[in-house]
Amino acid sequence: MKHILKSQSMYIATMTTTVGELMRKNVFTIKESDTIQNSAMKMKDKKVSSLLVVDSVGKPTGLVTERDLVRKVCINDVRTTEVKNKEIMSAPLITIELTRLRRLQQI
């Protein structure tokens, strides 16, 4: 019975919760033109596993993750002081509106 009530309350929460309530509000950014070494250092300093990449006017253009660094940098043995974020970032960004989770299930 307890399991059923927990499942029901989670379902109700899904119906009323918005994406905005779940998303991280304080996102750290890095410029496309910065080196991936700077990205790795910033991730370490901020204790995060990804950074939002922005262009010269601050528009979000991609995402650099620890996974990107491992797969595209370590495996290929590139110089971290020479490669720019723009070269390894995951792009394009996929974004959604700050809508109810129930609505997302229908999309």
C-alpha positions as CSV (number, residue, x, y, z in Angstrom):
1,M,0.0,0.0,0.0
2,K,2.8,2.4,0.9
3,H,4.4,1.8,-2.5
4,I,1.2,2.6,-4.3
5,L,0.7,5.8,-2.4
6,K,4.3,6.8,-3.2
7,S,3.8,6.1,-6.9
8,Q,0.6,8.1,-6.9
9,S,2.2,11.1,-5.2
10,M,5.1,11.0,-7.6
11,Y,2.6,11.0,-10.5
12,I,0.7,13.9,-9.1
13,A,4.0,15.8,-8.6
14,T,4.8,15.2,-12.3
15,M,1.5,16.7,-13.3
16,T,2.1,19.9,-11.4
17,T,5.9,20.4,-11.5
18,T,7.5,22.6,-14.1
19,V,10.8,22.2,-15.8
20,G,11.8,25.6,-14.3
21,E,11.4,24.1,-10.8
22,L,13.8,21.2,-11.6
23,M,16.4,23.0,-13.7
24,R,19.7,24.3,-12.3
25,K,19.5,28.1,-12.0
26,N,23.2,29.0,-11.5
27,V,24.9,27.8,-14.7
28,F,28.5,28.5,-15.3
29,T,29.6,29.6,-18.8
30,I,32.8,29.7,-20.8
31,K,33.5,31.4,-24.2
32,E,33.8,29.5,-27.4
33,S,37.3,31.1,-27.9
34,D,38.6,29.9,-24.5
35,T,40.9,26.9,-24.5
36,I,39.6,23.5,-23.3
37,Q,42.3,23.7,-20.6
38,N,40.4,26.7,-19.2
39,S,37.2,24.7,-19.3
40,A,38.7,21.8,-17.4
41,M,40.1,24.1,-14.8
42,K,36.8,25.9,-14.4
43,M,34.9,22.6,-14.0
44,K,37.3,21.6,-11.3
45,D,37.1,24.9,-9.5
46,K,33.3,25.1,-9.6
47,K,32.9,21.4,-8.9
48,V,30.6,20.9,-12.0
49,S,30.8,18.4,-14.9
50,S,29.6,20.7,-17.7
51,L,29.8,24.4,-18.8
52,L,27.5,26.3,-21.1
53,V,29.5,27.7,-24.0
54,V,28.7,31.2,-25.2
55,D,29.7,33.2,-28.2
56,S,31.3,36.7,-28.2
57,V,28.0,38.4,-27.4
58,G,27.0,35.9,-24.7
59,K,24.5,33.8,-26.7
60,P,24.6,30.1,-25.7
61,T,26.0,28.0,-28.5
62,G,26.9,24.6,-27.0
63,L,27.9,22.6,-24.0
64,V,31.3,21.3,-22.9
65,T,31.2,18.3,-20.6
66,E,33.7,16.1,-18.9
67,R,32.7,13.4,-21.4
68,D,33.6,15.7,-24.3
69,L,37.0,16.3,-22.7
70,V,37.6,12.6,-22.3
71,R,36.4,11.4,-25.6
72,K,37.6,14.2,-27.8
73,V,40.8,15.3,-26.0
74,C,42.3,12.5,-24.0
75,I,41.7,9.8,-26.5
76,N,43.0,11.9,-29.4
77,D,46.0,13.2,-27.4
78,V,45.5,16.9,-28.3
79,R,47.1,19.9,-26.7
80,T,44.7,21.4,-24.2
81,T,46.3,24.8,-24.5
82,E,45.6,25.0,-28.2
83,V,42.2,23.5,-28.7
84,K,39.2,25.9,-28.3
85,N,35.9,25.0,-26.8
86,K,34.1,25.6,-30.1
87,E,36.1,22.7,-31.5
88,I,34.9,20.1,-29.0
89,M,31.6,21.4,-27.7
90,S,28.3,19.5,-28.1
91,A,26.1,21.5,-30.4
92,P,23.5,22.6,-31.2
93,L,21.8,23.1,-27.9
94,I,18.4,21.4,-27.4
95,T,16.1,23.7,-25.3
96,I,12.6,23.4,-24.0
97,E,10.1,25.9,-22.6
98,L,9.5,26.1,-18.8
99,T,6.4,24.0,-19.1
100,R,4.7,21.4,-16.9
101,L,6.3,18.0,-17.0
102,R,3.0,16.5,-17.9
103,R,3.0,18.5,-21.1
104,L,6.5,17.2,-21.9
105,Q,5.2,13.7,-21.8
106,Q,2.9,14.5,-24.6
107,I,5.6,16.1,-26.8
